[in-house]
Amino acid sequence: MLAYSLANVVSALFNLYEIIIIVWCIMSWIPRRPGSVFADVGAVLDKLVVPYVNVFRRFIPPLGGIDFSPVFAVLALSILEMLAIRLIALLL
């Protein structure tokens, strides 16, 4: 029972971060006005997402002006989520 609950919490956290990355990507297409709430939300998302996505940007250069590193970041999160849940199942 504890393993199931812990696995659900871990899965929810990974899914939340994946959603944050997707929202950050969508917001990057929209111009931000300095001082607006939208710009403030974008700044918070930048601080949450950019350090993680930069890990992938080192290895995956933009192709044709399109940055694919967020796609690989989400894929890596999905793989890490599966591994973490299996590890929880093994340990508990």
Jmol script that loads the backbone (N, CA, C; Angstrom):
load data "model"
ATOM      1  N   MET A   1       0.819  -1.202   0.000  1.00  0.00           N
ATOM      2  CA  MET A   1       0.000   0.000   0.000  1.00  0.00           C
ATOM      3  C   MET A   1       0.862   1.265   0.000  1.00  0.00           C
ATOM      4  N   LEU A   2       1.917   1.257   0.825  1.00  0.00           N
ATOM      5  CA  LEU A   2       2.811   2.410   0.875  1.00  0.00           C
ATOM      6  C   LEU A   2       3.517   2.599  -0.463  1.00  0.00           C
ATOM      7  N   ALA A   3       3.945   1.511  -1.065  1.00  0.00           N
ATOM      8  CA  ALA A   3       4.629   1.594  -2.355  1.00  0.00           C
ATOM      9  C   ALA A   3       3.710   2.175  -3.414  1.00  0.00           C
ATOM     10  N   TYR A   4       2.457   1.768  -3.403  1.00  0.00           N
ATOM     11  CA  TYR A   4       1.492   2.270  -4.383  1.00  0.00           C
ATOM     12  C   TYR A   4       1.268   3.769  -4.200  1.00  0.00           C
ATOM     13  N   SER A   5       1.111   4.196  -2.958  1.00  0.00           N
ATOM     14  CA  SER A   5       0.896   5.627  -2.686  1.00  0.00           C
ATOM     15  C   SER A   5       2.117   6.448  -3.070  1.00  0.00           C
ATOM     16  N   LEU A   6       3.300   5.949  -2.707  1.00  0.00           N
ATOM     17  CA  LEU A   6       4.528   6.660  -3.046  1.00  0.00           C
ATOM     18  C   LEU A   6       4.729   6.720  -4.556  1.00  0.00           C
ATOM     19  N   ALA A   7       4.421   5.636  -5.247  1.00  0.00           N
ATOM     20  CA  ALA A   7       4.538   5.612  -6.705  1.00  0.00           C
ATOM     21  C   ALA A   7       3.579   6.622  -7.338  1.00  0.00           C
ATOM     22  N   ASN A   8       2.385   6.749  -6.783  1.00  0.00           N
ATOM     23  CA  ASN A   8       1.423   7.726  -7.307  1.00  0.00           C
ATOM     24  C   ASN A   8       1.913   9.157  -7.118  1.00  0.00           C
ATOM     25  N   VAL A   9       2.502   9.439  -5.976  1.00  0.00           N
ATOM     26  CA  VAL A   9       3.016  10.784  -5.714  1.00  0.00           C
ATOM     27  C   VAL A   9       4.182  11.095  -6.659  1.00  0.00           C
ATOM     28  N   VAL A  10       5.098  10.150  -6.798  1.00  0.00           N
ATOM     29  CA  VAL A  10       6.239  10.344  -7.689  1.00  0.00           C
ATOM     30  C   VAL A  10       5.767  10.549  -9.125  1.00  0.00           C
ATOM     31  N   SER A  11       4.832   9.736  -9.556  1.00  0.00           N
ATOM     32  CA  SER A  11       4.291   9.859 -10.906  1.00  0.00           C
ATOM     33  C   SER A  11       3.624  11.218 -11.108  1.00  0.00           C
ATOM     34  N   ALA A  12       2.874  11.670 -10.128  1.00  0.00           N
ATOM     35  CA  ALA A  12       2.201  12.968 -10.230  1.00  0.00           C
ATOM     36  C   ALA A  12       3.210  14.108 -10.332  1.00  0.00           C
ATOM     37  N   LEU A  13       4.302  14.019  -9.570  1.00  0.00           N
ATOM     38  CA  LEU A  13       5.326  15.064  -9.629  1.00  0.00           C
ATOM     39  C   LEU A  13       6.024  15.095 -10.985  1.00  0.00           C
ATOM     40  N   PHE A  14       6.347  13.923 -11.516  1.00  0.00           N
ATOM     41  CA  PHE A  14       6.954  13.872 -12.851  1.00  0.00           C
ATOM     42  C   PHE A  14       5.988  14.435 -13.894  1.00  0.00           C
ATOM     43  N   ASN A  15       4.718  14.060 -13.812  1.00  0.00           N
ATOM     44  CA  ASN A  15       3.722  14.557 -14.769  1.00  0.00           C
ATOM     45  C   ASN A  15       3.546  16.067 -14.659  1.00  0.00           C
ATOM     46  N   LEU A  16       3.572  16.588 -13.440  1.00  0.00           N
ATOM     47  CA  LEU A  16       3.455  18.032 -13.242  1.00  0.00           C
ATOM     48  C   LEU A  16       4.618  18.764 -13.906  1.00  0.00           C
ATOM     49  N   TYR A  17       5.827  18.239 -13.736  1.00  0.00           N
ATOM     50  CA  TYR A  17       6.986  18.893 -14.347  1.00  0.00           C
ATOM     51  C   TYR A  17       6.930  18.803 -15.870  1.00  0.00           C
ATOM     52  N   GLU A  18       6.434  17.696 -16.397  1.00  0.00           N
ATOM     53  CA  GLU A  18       6.264  17.586 -17.851  1.00  0.00           C
ATOM     54  C   GLU A  18       5.278  18.631 -18.350  1.00  0.00           C
ATOM     55  N   ILE A  19       4.201  18.835 -17.625  1.00  0.00           N
ATOM     56  CA  ILE A  19       3.211  19.855 -18.009  1.00  0.00           C
ATOM     57  C   ILE A  19       3.826  21.248 -17.943  1.00  0.00           C
ATOM     58  N   ILE A  20       4.631  21.498 -16.921  1.00  0.00           N
ATOM     59  CA  ILE A  20       5.301  22.800 -16.798  1.00  0.00           C
ATOM     60  C   ILE A  20       6.210  23.040 -18.001  1.00  0.00           C
ATOM     61  N   ILE A  21       6.931  22.020 -18.437  1.00  0.00           N
ATOM     62  CA  ILE A  21       7.793  22.168 -19.613  1.00  0.00           C
ATOM     63  C   ILE A  21       6.965  22.477 -20.856  1.00  0.00           C
ATOM     64  N   ILE A  22       5.849  21.795 -21.028  1.00  0.00           N
ATOM     65  CA  ILE A  22       4.990  22.021 -22.194  1.00  0.00           C
ATOM     66  C   ILE A  22       4.407  23.432 -22.171  1.00  0.00           C
ATOM     67  N   VAL A  23       3.948  23.885 -21.003  1.00  0.00           N
ATOM     68  CA  VAL A  23       3.413  25.246 -20.886  1.00  0.00           C
ATOM     69  C   VAL A  23       4.513  26.265 -21.175  1.00  0.00           C
ATOM     70  N   TRP A  24       5.714  26.007 -20.687  1.00  0.00           N
ATOM     71  CA  TRP A  24       6.851  26.896 -20.946  1.00  0.00           C
ATOM     72  C   TRP A  24       7.121  26.995 -22.448  1.00  0.00           C
ATOM     73  N   CYS A  25       7.057  25.862 -23.144  1.00  0.00           N
ATOM     74  CA  CYS A  25       7.272  25.865 -24.600  1.00  0.00           C
ATOM     75  C   CYS A  25       6.213  26.700 -25.306  1.00  0.00           C
ATOM     76  N   ILE A  26       4.977  26.513 -24.939  1.00  0.00           N
ATOM     77  CA  ILE A  26       3.880  27.267 -25.565  1.00  0.00           C
ATOM     78  C   ILE A  26       4.026  28.759 -25.271  1.00  0.00           C
ATOM     79  N   MET A  27       4.380  29.083 -24.028  1.00  0.00           N
ATOM     80  CA  MET A  27       4.545  30.494 -23.672  1.00  0.00           C
ATOM     81  C   MET A  27       5.731  31.137 -24.379  1.00  0.00           C
ATOM     82  N   SER A  28       6.692  30.337 -24.802  1.00  0.00           N
ATOM     83  CA  SER A  28       7.848  30.916 -25.498  1.00  0.00           C
ATOM     84  C   SER A  28       7.481  31.438 -26.885  1.00  0.00           C
ATOM     85  N   TRP A  29       6.354  31.021 -27.408  1.00  0.00           N
ATOM     86  CA  TRP A  29       5.909  31.497 -28.724  1.00  0.00           C
ATOM     87  C   TRP A  29       5.163  32.818 -28.625  1.00  0.00           C
ATOM     88  N   ILE A  30       4.773  33.211 -27.427  1.00  0.00           N
ATOM     89  CA  ILE A  30       3.952  34.403 -27.227  1.00  0.00           C
ATOM     90  C   ILE A  30       4.839  35.520 -26.688  1.00  0.00           C
ATOM     91  N   PRO A  31       4.808  36.695 -27.328  1.00  0.00           N
ATOM     92  CA  PRO A  31       5.626  37.812 -26.825  1.00  0.00           C
ATOM     93  C   PRO A  31       5.161  38.253 -25.433  1.00  0.00           C
ATOM     94  N   ARG A  32       6.121  38.613 -24.601  1.00  0.00           N
ATOM     95  CA  ARG A  32       5.814  39.052 -23.231  1.00  0.00           C
ATOM     96  C   ARG A  32       6.088  40.548 -23.091  1.00  0.00           C
ATOM     97  N   ARG A  33       5.158  41.231 -22.452  1.00  0.00           N
ATOM     98  CA  ARG A  33       5.371  42.642 -22.143  1.00  0.00           C
ATOM     99  C   ARG A  33       5.981  42.743 -20.757  1.00  0.00           C
ATOM    100  N   PRO A  34       7.053  43.493 -20.614  1.00  0.00           N
ATOM    101  CA  PRO A  34       7.661  43.632 -19.285  1.00  0.00           C
ATOM    102  C   PRO A  34       6.665  44.199 -18.277  1.00  0.00           C
ATOM    103  N   GLY A  35       6.654  43.621 -17.083  1.00  0.00           N
ATOM    104  CA  GLY A  35       5.778  44.109 -16.027  1.00  0.00           C
ATOM    105  C   GLY A  35       4.403  43.468 -16.006  1.00  0.00           C
ATOM    106  N   SER A  36       4.076  42.670 -17.005  1.00  0.00           N
ATOM    107  CA  SER A  36       2.760  42.039 -17.007  1.00  0.00           C
ATOM    108  C   SER A  36       2.788  40.745 -16.191  1.00  0.00           C
ATOM    109  N   VAL A  37       1.616  40.275 -15.817  1.00  0.00           N
ATOM    110  CA  VAL A  37       1.506  39.016 -15.078  1.00  0.00           C
ATOM    111  C   VAL A  37       2.040  37.880 -15.939  1.00  0.00           C
ATOM    112  N   PHE A  38       1.769  37.944 -17.215  1.00  0.00           N
ATOM    113  CA  PHE A  38       2.248  36.921 -18.153  1.00  0.00           C
ATOM    114  C   PHE A  38       3.771  36.848 -18.150  1.00  0.00           C
ATOM    115  N   ALA A  39       4.419  37.994 -18.086  1.00  0.00           N
ATOM    116  CA  ALA A  39       5.878  38.031 -18.049  1.00  0.00           C
ATOM    117  C   ALA A  39       6.395  37.473 -16.732  1.00  0.00           C
ATOM    118  N   ASP A  40       5.691  37.748 -15.639  1.00  0.00           N
ATOM    119  CA  ASP A  40       6.102  37.222 -14.340  1.00  0.00           C
ATOM    120  C   ASP A  40       5.978  35.703 -14.284  1.00  0.00           C
ATOM    121  N   VAL A  41       4.886  35.184 -14.824  1.00  0.00           N
ATOM    122  CA  VAL A  41       4.700  33.733 -14.874  1.00  0.00           C
ATOM    123  C   VAL A  41       5.780  33.114 -15.760  1.00  0.00           C
ATOM    124  N   GLY A  42       6.066  33.754 -16.874  1.00  0.00           N
ATOM    125  CA  GLY A  42       7.114  33.271 -17.764  1.00  0.00           C
ATOM    126  C   GLY A  42       8.478  33.255 -17.093  1.00  0.00           C
ATOM    127  N   ALA A  43       8.756  34.260 -16.277  1.00  0.00           N
ATOM    128  CA  ALA A  43      10.041  34.316 -15.569  1.00  0.00           C
ATOM    129  C   ALA A  43      10.154  33.171 -14.556  1.00  0.00           C
ATOM    130  N   VAL A  44       9.068  32.865 -13.869  1.00  0.00           N
ATOM    131  CA  VAL A  44       9.074  31.750 -12.915  1.00  0.00           C
ATOM    132  C   VAL A  44       9.276  30.435 -13.656  1.00  0.00           C
ATOM    133  N   LEU A  45       8.562  30.259 -14.756  1.00  0.00           N
ATOM    134  CA  LEU A  45       8.717  29.036 -15.536  1.00  0.00           C
ATOM    135  C   LEU A  45      10.128  28.917 -16.104  1.00  0.00           C
ATOM    136  N   ASP A  46      10.702  30.043 -16.522  1.00  0.00           N
ATOM    137  CA  ASP A  46      12.088  30.032 -17.016  1.00  0.00           C
ATOM    138  C   ASP A  46      13.035  29.484 -15.946  1.00  0.00           C
ATOM    139  N   LYS A  47      12.854  29.938 -14.706  1.00  0.00           N
ATOM    140  CA  LYS A  47      13.733  29.487 -13.627  1.00  0.00           C
ATOM    141  C   LYS A  47      13.538  28.013 -13.306  1.00  0.00           C
ATOM    142  N   LEU A  48      12.336  27.497 -13.529  1.00  0.00           N
ATOM    143  CA  LEU A  48      12.061  26.090 -13.256  1.00  0.00           C
ATOM    144  C   LEU A  48      12.525  25.169 -14.378  1.00  0.00           C
ATOM    145  N   VAL A  49      12.416  25.625 -15.618  1.00  0.00           N
ATOM    146  CA  VAL A  49      12.606  24.741 -16.768  1.00  0.00           C
ATOM    147  C   VAL A  49      13.977  24.881 -17.428  1.00  0.00           C
ATOM    148  N   VAL A  50      14.474  26.086 -17.578  1.00  0.00           N
ATOM    149  CA  VAL A  50      15.685  26.327 -18.365  1.00  0.00           C
ATOM    150  C   VAL A  50      16.902  25.538 -17.862  1.00  0.00           C
ATOM    151  N   PRO A  51      17.155  25.449 -16.553  1.00  0.00           N
ATOM    152  CA  PRO A  51      18.329  24.658 -16.142  1.00  0.00           C
ATOM    153  C   PRO A  51      18.261  23.194 -16.592  1.00  0.00           C
ATOM    154  N   TYR A  52      17.074  22.594 -16.529  1.00  0.00           N
ATOM    155  CA  TYR A  52      16.926  21.199 -16.949  1.00  0.00           C
ATOM    156  C   TYR A  52      17.043  21.063 -18.468  1.00  0.00           C
ATOM    157  N   VAL A  53      16.406  21.949 -19.214  1.00  0.00           N
ATOM    158  CA  VAL A  53      16.431  21.871 -20.677  1.00  0.00           C
ATOM    159  C   VAL A  53      17.831  22.184 -21.210  1.00  0.00           C
ATOM    160  N   ASN A  54      18.575  23.031 -20.512  1.00  0.00           N
ATOM    161  CA  ASN A  54      19.940  23.356 -20.958  1.00  0.00           C
ATOM    162  C   ASN A  54      20.848  22.137 -20.982  1.00  0.00           C
ATOM    163  N   VAL A  55      20.569  21.158 -20.138  1.00  0.00           N
ATOM    164  CA  VAL A  55      21.342  19.915 -20.157  1.00  0.00           C
ATOM    165  C   VAL A  55      21.235  19.272 -21.539  1.00  0.00           C
ATOM    166  N   PHE A  56      20.050  19.284 -22.112  1.00  0.00           N
ATOM    167  CA  PHE A  56      19.831  18.674 -23.420  1.00  0.00           C
ATOM    168  C   PHE A  56      20.284  19.579 -24.555  1.00  0.00           C
ATOM    169  N   ARG A  57      20.245  20.878 -24.336  1.00  0.00           N
ATOM    170  CA  ARG A  57      20.707  21.815 -25.371  1.00  0.00           C
ATOM    171  C   ARG A  57      22.195  21.670 -25.646  1.00  0.00           C
ATOM    172  N   ARG A  58      22.956  21.218 -24.663  1.00  0.00           N
ATOM    173  CA  ARG A  58      24.389  21.011 -24.870  1.00  0.00           C
ATOM    174  C   ARG A  58      24.653  19.927 -25.909  1.00  0.00           C
ATOM    175  N   PHE A  59      23.754  18.940 -25.976  1.00  0.00           N
ATOM    176  CA  PHE A  59      23.961  17.794 -26.855  1.00  0.00           C
ATOM    177  C   PHE A  59      23.118  17.823 -28.121  1.00  0.00           C
ATOM    178  N   ILE A  60      22.031  18.589 -28.099  1.00  0.00           N
ATOM    179  CA  ILE A  60      21.105  18.608 -29.232  1.00  0.00           C
ATOM    180  C   ILE A  60      21.011  20.043 -29.757  1.00  0.00           C
ATOM    181  N   PRO A  61      21.723  20.349 -30.835  1.00  0.00           N
ATOM    182  CA  PRO A  61      21.659  21.712 -31.378  1.00  0.00           C
ATOM    183  C   PRO A  61      20.318  21.940 -32.090  1.00  0.00           C
ATOM    184  N   PRO A  62      19.892  23.200 -32.179  1.00  0.00           N
ATOM    185  CA  PRO A  62      18.665  23.487 -32.928  1.00  0.00           C
ATOM    186  C   PRO A  62      18.815  23.089 -34.398  1.00  0.00           C
ATOM    187  N   LEU A  63      17.774  22.524 -34.941  1.00  0.00           N
ATOM    188  CA  LEU A  63      17.763  22.125 -36.348  1.00  0.00           C
ATOM    189  C   LEU A  63      16.811  23.027 -37.108  1.00  0.00           C
ATOM    190  N   GLY A  64      17.326  23.768 -38.051  1.00  0.00           N
ATOM    191  CA  GLY A  64      16.489  24.676 -38.834  1.00  0.00           C
ATOM    192  C   GLY A  64      15.845  25.756 -37.988  1.00  0.00           C
ATOM    193  N   GLY A  65      16.513  26.160 -36.915  1.00  0.00           N
ATOM    194  CA  GLY A  65      15.966  27.190 -36.039  1.00  0.00           C
ATOM    195  C   GLY A  65      14.953  26.677 -35.036  1.00  0.00           C
ATOM    196  N   ILE A  66      14.746  25.380 -34.987  1.00  0.00           N
ATOM    197  CA  ILE A  66      13.779  24.792 -34.051  1.00  0.00           C
ATOM    198  C   ILE A  66      14.548  24.043 -32.967  1.00  0.00           C
ATOM    199  N   ASP A  67      14.229  24.352 -31.721  1.00  0.00           N
ATOM    200  CA  ASP A  67      14.887  23.723 -30.577  1.00  0.00           C
ATOM    201  C   ASP A  67      14.104  22.475 -30.166  1.00  0.00           C
ATOM    202  N   PHE A  68      14.710  21.325 -30.353  1.00  0.00           N
ATOM    203  CA  PHE A  68      14.064  20.062 -30.002  1.00  0.00           C
ATOM    204  C   PHE A  68      14.437  19.576 -28.610  1.00  0.00           C
ATOM    205  N   SER A  69      15.248  20.321 -27.885  1.00  0.00           N
ATOM    206  CA  SER A  69      15.678  19.872 -26.561  1.00  0.00           C
ATOM    207  C   SER A  69      14.520  19.688 -25.573  1.00  0.00           C
ATOM    208  N   PRO A  70      13.459  20.500 -25.607  1.00  0.00           N
ATOM    209  CA  PRO A  70      12.342  20.224 -24.692  1.00  0.00           C
ATOM    210  C   PRO A  70      11.667  18.871 -24.962  1.00  0.00           C
ATOM    211  N   VAL A  71      11.643  18.452 -26.210  1.00  0.00           N
ATOM    212  CA  VAL A  71      11.054  17.149 -26.540  1.00  0.00           C
ATOM    213  C   VAL A  71      11.861  16.044 -25.881  1.00  0.00           C
ATOM    214  N   PHE A  72      13.172  16.123 -26.007  1.00  0.00           N
ATOM    215  CA  PHE A  72      14.031  15.114 -25.391  1.00  0.00           C
ATOM    216  C   PHE A  72      14.005  15.216 -23.868  1.00  0.00           C
ATOM    217  N   ALA A  73      13.821  16.420 -23.345  1.00  0.00           N
ATOM    218  CA  ALA A  73      13.718  16.590 -21.896  1.00  0.00           C
ATOM    219  C   ALA A  73      12.473  15.879 -21.360  1.00  0.00           C
ATOM    220  N   VAL A  74      11.355  16.009 -22.058  1.00  0.00           N
ATOM    221  CA  VAL A  74      10.123  15.337 -21.630  1.00  0.00           C
ATOM    222  C   VAL A  74      10.267  13.824 -21.783  1.00  0.00           C
ATOM    223  N   LEU A  75      10.878  13.379 -22.868  1.00  0.00           N
ATOM    224  CA  LEU A  75      11.108  11.944 -23.041  1.00  0.00           C
ATOM    225  C   LEU A  75      11.993  11.392 -21.928  1.00  0.00           C
ATOM    226  N   ALA A  76      13.033  12.110 -21.577  1.00  0.00           N
ATOM    227  CA  ALA A  76      13.916  11.671 -20.497  1.00  0.00           C
ATOM    228  C   ALA A  76      13.165  11.622 -19.169  1.00  0.00           C
ATOM    229  N   LEU A  77      12.290  12.598 -18.935  1.00  0.00           N
ATOM    230  CA  LEU A  77      11.483  12.572 -17.714  1.00  0.00           C
ATOM    231  C   LEU A  77      10.581  11.349 -17.671  1.00  0.00           C
ATOM    232  N   SER A  78      10.005  11.000 -18.800  1.00  0.00           N
ATOM    233  CA  SER A  78       9.140   9.818 -18.849  1.00  0.00           C
ATOM    234  C   SER A  78       9.918   8.550 -18.531  1.00  0.00           C
ATOM    235  N   ILE A  79      11.126   8.458 -19.065  1.00  0.00           N
ATOM    236  CA  ILE A  79      11.959   7.289 -18.785  1.00  0.00           C
ATOM    237  C   ILE A  79      12.360   7.262 -17.308  1.00  0.00           C
ATOM    238  N   LEU A  80      12.747   8.417 -16.767  1.00  0.00           N
ATOM    239  CA  LEU A  80      13.103   8.485 -15.355  1.00  0.00           C
ATOM    240  C   LEU A  80      11.919   8.147 -14.459  1.00  0.00           C
ATOM    241  N   GLU A  81      10.725   8.561 -14.874  1.00  0.00           N
ATOM    242  CA  GLU A  81       9.520   8.237 -14.101  1.00  0.00           C
ATOM    243  C   GLU A  81       9.311   6.725 -14.036  1.00  0.00           C
ATOM    244  N   MET A  82       9.437   6.055 -15.178  1.00  0.00           N
ATOM    245  CA  MET A  82       9.275   4.601 -15.201  1.00  0.00           C
ATOM    246  C   MET A  82      10.314   3.924 -14.318  1.00  0.00           C
ATOM    247  N   LEU A  83      11.558   4.380 -14.407  1.00  0.00           N
ATOM    248  CA  LEU A  83      12.619   3.799 -13.595  1.00  0.00           C
ATOM    249  C   LEU A  83      12.377   4.032 -12.100  1.00  0.00           C
ATOM    250  N   ALA A  84      11.954   5.230 -11.747  1.00  0.00           N
ATOM    251  CA  ALA A  84      11.698   5.541 -10.337  1.00  0.00           C
ATOM    252  C   ALA A  84      10.560   4.689  -9.779  1.00  0.00           C
ATOM    253  N   ILE A  85       9.503   4.510 -10.560  1.00  0.00           N
ATOM    254  CA  ILE A  85       8.375   3.708 -10.090  1.00  0.00           C
ATOM    255  C   ILE A  85       8.779   2.249  -9.936  1.00  0.00           C
ATOM    256  N   ARG A  86       9.572   1.744 -10.865  1.00  0.00           N
ATOM    257  CA  ARG A  86      10.058   0.359 -10.735  1.00  0.00           C
ATOM    258  C   ARG A  86      10.979   0.209  -9.532  1.00  0.00           C
ATOM    259  N   LEU A  87      11.809   1.201  -9.279  1.00  0.00           N
ATOM    260  CA  LEU A  87      12.688   1.167  -8.127  1.00  0.00           C
ATOM    261  C   LEU A  87      11.888   1.174  -6.827  1.00  0.00           C
ATOM    262  N   ILE A  88      10.856   1.978  -6.779  1.00  0.00           N
ATOM    263  CA  ILE A  88       9.984   2.012  -5.600  1.00  0.00           C
ATOM    264  C   ILE A  88       9.334   0.662  -5.391  1.00  0.00           C
ATOM    265  N   ALA A  89       8.873   0.070  -6.477  1.00  0.00           N
ATOM    266  CA  ALA A  89       8.229  -1.247  -6.385  1.00  0.00           C
ATOM    267  C   ALA A  89       9.211  -2.310  -5.891  1.00  0.00           C
ATOM    268  N   LEU A  90      10.453  -2.233  -6.329  1.00  0.00           N
ATOM    269  CA  LEU A  90      11.457  -3.198  -5.890  1.00  0.00           C
ATOM    270  C   LEU A  90      11.840  -3.019  -4.428  1.00  0.00           C
ATOM    271  N   LEU A  91      11.975  -1.762  -4.000  1.00  0.00           N
ATOM    272  CA  LEU A  91      12.430  -1.501  -2.644  1.00  0.00           C
ATOM    273  C   LEU A  91      11.341  -1.687  -1.598  1.00  0.00           C
ATOM    274  N   LEU A  92      10.110  -1.414  -1.977  1.00  0.00           N
ATOM    275  CA  LEU A  92       9.028  -1.527  -0.992  1.00  0.00           C
ATOM    276  C   LEU A  92       8.188  -2.717  -1.392  1.00  0.00           C
TER     277      LEU A  92
END
end "model"
wireframe off; spacefill off
backbone 0.3
color backbone group
